Amino acid sequence: MNFGYLIIVSTHADIDYLKCAYAAALSIKNTQKPGYDQVALVIDNPTVVKNLKSPWVFDYVIEWNKEKHWDGRSWMDKLSPFTNTVCIDADMIFLRDYSHWIDYFVENKDLYISNKSFTYRGEEISSDFYRKAFTKNNIPNLYSMFTFFKKNTEIATEFFTLGRYILKNPTEFKNLYMVDHKPKVLGTDEAFGLAAKILDITDEISHNLDFPKVVHMKPMVQNWPWSAEKVTEHAGFYLNKDGNLKIGNYQQTDIVHYVEKDLITDEVISLLEEIAWNKN
Amino acid sequence: MEQELMDFDEWIELQQTNVIEYHVVYNAEGEVTSVGPSTSVQHHATTIKIDDDVALAILDGRENLFSYRVDVITKTLIRLNNFATHTLTKIDDVLHRVIDRKWSKISSPDILIQHDVTTSKLIFSMDNKYKKNIWEGDTEMNFLITDYNDPNILLQLITFKVGDIASSDKIFSVDSSNQFSVYTRRLFDQYVIDTL
């Protein structure tokens, strides 16, 4: 089986996405078993990867600069060097072996996109605070942060081609399909949701499963009785020397999409590097 | 009858030299009783000149008059501190991790903790800029010695009054066989731990 994780980043004035991708790749190497721990990085400036202490955590470094920021993720099918790929966001951290999820997808699916996320306390997120465009316009609630696909399959090719077309023509698609609530920015999640709806393949590519489980640390969907600008204003982020993570007093075992990029400090990187060096 | 105007150059020179000096009035115990321009308090026997910033902060209501007293012997204004210099609203304030010097860009922390590994001691010291203040009241500083980066696992609790550390460093024994972290209620802005 040829499988790997794909992370697509580009240079940003204020956010060090490479640092986030490096933390994600380290955590993948630290937790996934051989055959499930390959990581490919797509980046506009590959020379900076050499400055990392352990650039070897990226099995592939692919130079690509056709799109900026999240729009690049819609090109995942063209960019991945793997036959079977899960494309993830850079600001995610892996905490245990998830290879059994991958086995299911490789065996059963050509394309699968996660359709739910969880609070740090393990509750399924039901709030549409950040996703009113989905609920108001009856668009499938897809999260591109965990997208599995098989390269060169018909459904994946058709889906990503339409996704790219939507991202290139956001105004037209907003006017056609998002009349009840137009988002300021039509992002990858919206484009993927629209593509699934237009192609009428939602049940095929995002049916209900107990996995993947991704904790989404956007503050206003944590089922708190108060408003918050950041999750870490109210619950601490505690990564120990074994790579175990607690948020507040909740031990995390699923993938954590931490959102706040500054949580990946030099100290956190150092912890993850030490685990990787001891393992390999 | 027309009023004769002052020569402009004389007037502007007068304005520029007319600098307001602020004074506080204090009693025999050194308690500050009022503050104002020197011309308005000159009839009091015991006054001292104070910084404009302090005077304006009191007059604007940003500072409390009773947060200060005068050292009668040296005739200097002293700020009294019996409350936090940092607001305690976020988790990082009520459970603040004291960052290791290795990972910190803070050069002169308000509170420095030195970890002497050879003697297994923690030495707590306060920056000199706060030592000249008088720390009154029962405000306590609490330090939680915990598992490394996990305040859920408490190993030891160290507590002392703010005034204690102002007068001299405080030294406590600690089990340093395993790496630990120090968390605290963030009364001051900047804390650093240094391993010796």
Boltz contact constraints between the chains, C-beta under 6 A:
constraints:
  - contact:
      token1: [A, 233]
      token2: [B, 90]
      max_distance: 6.0
  - contact:
      token1: [A, 234]
      token2: [B, 91]
      max_distance: 6.0
  - contact:
      token1: [A, 236]
      token2: [B, 91]
      max_distance: 6.0
  - contact:
      token1: [A, 238]
      token2: [B, 149]
      max_distance: 6.0
  - contact:
      token1: [A, 238]
      token2: [B, 150]
      max_distance: 6.0
  - contact:
      token1: [A, 240]
      token2: [B, 148]
      max_distance: 6.0
  - contact:
      token1: [A, 240]
      token2: [B, 149]
      max_distance: 6.0
  - contact:
      token1: [A, 240]
      token2: [B, 150]
      max_distance: 6.0
  - contact:
      token1: [A, 241]
      token2: [B, 148]
      max_distance: 6.0
  - contact:
      token1: [A, 249]
      token2: [B, 152]
      max_distance: 6.0
  - contact:
      token1: [A, 266]
      token2: [B, 103]
      max_distance: 6.0
  - contact:
      token1: [A, 267]
      token2: [B, 103]
      max_distance: 6.0
